[in-house]
């Protein structure tokens, strides 16, 4: 690597909190981490995750039973009038865009994938409304394929613990991939998200209730 390249990509510093200690603490604090979205198959999880953008899991879980009661699979969803999908998801926020994406991705699943949700990231991210975060949720929780789900909580917790100094989700994901054992990616994601929701809050983290020391955010 050239000197200029080194300047553009400085080596990452060792995290102030060793990753082994973070994992051990998360295992004690969040021993049974689970996806917060209700689902019974990969298609339901895919749609629920699309709906969860800028919306709470609780709200999505109130909406999806009615939605899937009307349109239980990709074929039924693809054949539905988008206005009927809008009607079912209107309380989720950004509902017109989400309904359009759900309608389009359902058609693609039928036309390109035989009505099945693909179990690989490259195919998943070609679907409307599906980025790496959504794809990794589906891979990890529907197919058991490890994935790091970098949402606002995981990103914030990672930066505060010094596990990443990046703001872009894909770069945080890359940093974590080099620290967290692959087999733990899905579990670690759920645990860190739980920690971000319960303790490491955005505006006022509950540092006295956190068992991770030394924490750069706490020391600051």
N, C-alpha and C positions, 0 to 999 in steps of 0.2 A: 504494500500500500504506500502511495506517495505521501510526502509530508503535507501537501495541500489536502489530500483526502483525509488524513488524520485530523487536520484542523477542522474539516467539515463534520467529522464524526468522532468527537472526543470519546475516549473510553468511559464507560459507566463506572461511577463510584460504587464501592461496596455499600449495600443498604445499611443504614444505622441499626435497624432491627434485623438480625439474621432471619432469612426466610424460614429456616427450621423452627425458630421461635414463634414466628407469625402463624405458621401452620399448626403448631402445637397448641397455641392459645385459641385459635379458631376452633380446633377440634374440641377443646374443653368448653368454650362458650357457646358453640353452635354445633352440637354433636350430630344432629339429624337434619342437615340442610336439605330443603326441597324447593322446587320451582313453585313460585307463588300463583301461577296460572293453572286453572283447572282444565284438564283435557283427558281424552280417552284414546286418542290416536294421533299420529304425526300431523295430519291435516288440521285437526282442531288446535293443536299447539301452534302450528304455523300461523293460522288466522288469528288466534288469541294474541300472539306476540306482535303481529302487525297492528292490532288494535291497541296494544299497550303503549305505543309511542305517545309520550306526553299525556299519559292517562294512568291511573292507579290499577294495580292488579285486582283490587277489590271491585272496582267499577266494571272492569272487563269480565270478571267472573259473574257479575250480575246480568251481563248482556249475552254472553255466549250460549247459555242453555236455550234461550229463545231463538237465537240465530241458527244454531245447529238443529233445533227442532224443525225448522222450516227447510233448511238446506244442509243435510247431513254429510254430504260428500262433495268432492270437486265437481262431479257432473251436475249435481243439483244446483250448486252455487254458480257454476258457469252458465247454466240455462236460465238463471233468475234475472228478472229485470233489476238493474242496478239500483233503481229507486226503492225496491223492496229491501235490498241490503242496507241502503242508507237508513231506511225507517227503523231497521232493527238495531243499528249501531250508533244512532244519532247522539246518544248521551256520552259517547266516548271521546268527543272532541275531534276536530279535523275529520269529521265523519264522511264528508263527501269524497275527499281524497282517499281515505282508508277503504271506503266501499268500492271505489273505482279500482284500487289496487287488488282488493280481494277478488273482485269479479274477473279482472285480467289474469291474475296468477292462477285462478281456478281453471280458466280456459287453457292456459299454457300447460297446466298439469295434465289435463285431459288430452290435449293435442300432441304434446311432446313426451310425456312421461307415463302414458297409459293410465292416468288417473291416480298415480301414486306420487307421494312426496319423495324427491330424490334424497338419498342419504349421503350426499357429499357437498362440500362447501361450494365448489366451483359452479355446480348446477343451481344450488339454492340462491346464490347471489344474482343470478340472471332473472329471478322472478321479481315482478313489480313490488316495490315497497319492502324488499328484503335486502338488508345489508349484512355485514359480517356478524353484528351483534345478534340479530334475529336468527341467522343461519346457525350460529353456535348454540343458541338456546335449543333449537330443534335438534341439532346433532347430539348435544349432550343429554337432553332430557327425553327425547323420543327414541333415539337410536343407540344411546349409550356410547357415543363417540366423543371423546374428550374435546371440550371447547371452552375458551375463555370469553365470557360474556361481559365486555367492557361497557357498562352503562355509566350514568353519572355517579352512582355510588361507588362502584369498583374503581373508576378513575380517580375519584377524590381520595378514597382510602389509600390507593397505591401511591399517590403523590405525597400524602401526609406522612406515610411510613417510609418514604424515600425509596420505594420499590421502582418508581419511575419518576422522571422529571418532565414527562411529555404531557401535552394537553390533548393531542389528537388521539382518538380511541384506538386506531390501528397501531399507533406507535406505543401506547401503553400496553396493548396486547402483545406486541413484539417483545417488549422488555420483560413482561411476566412470563412469556414462553421460555425465556432464558433462565428464569429463576424457579418457577414452580414445576415440580415433576409433572409430566404430561398426564399421567393417570389420575392426577388430582385436579386437573383444570376445571372441570364442571363443579366439583365439590367446593373448591376454593372460591370460585365465582359466587356461588350461592352464599357461602359464609361471609365473604367480604361485603356483599350487597346487604346481608342482614346486619352486619356491623355498621355499615354506613347509614342504615335506616334507624338503628336502635341507639348507637353510641356516637359514631363519628359523623355527626350531623353537619349539614352544609354551613349554617350560620353560627351555631354555638355548639361545638362538640362537647359531649359529656366526658371530658378527659378524666375526671376523678373515678369514673366507673369503668375505665378501660384498663386492661391488664397488660398492655404492651408498653414497655419502656426499654431504652429511651426512644421517645417518639419525637421526631423533628418538630411537628406541629405543636406538641405539648410543651416542649422546651422553649419554643418561640413565644 
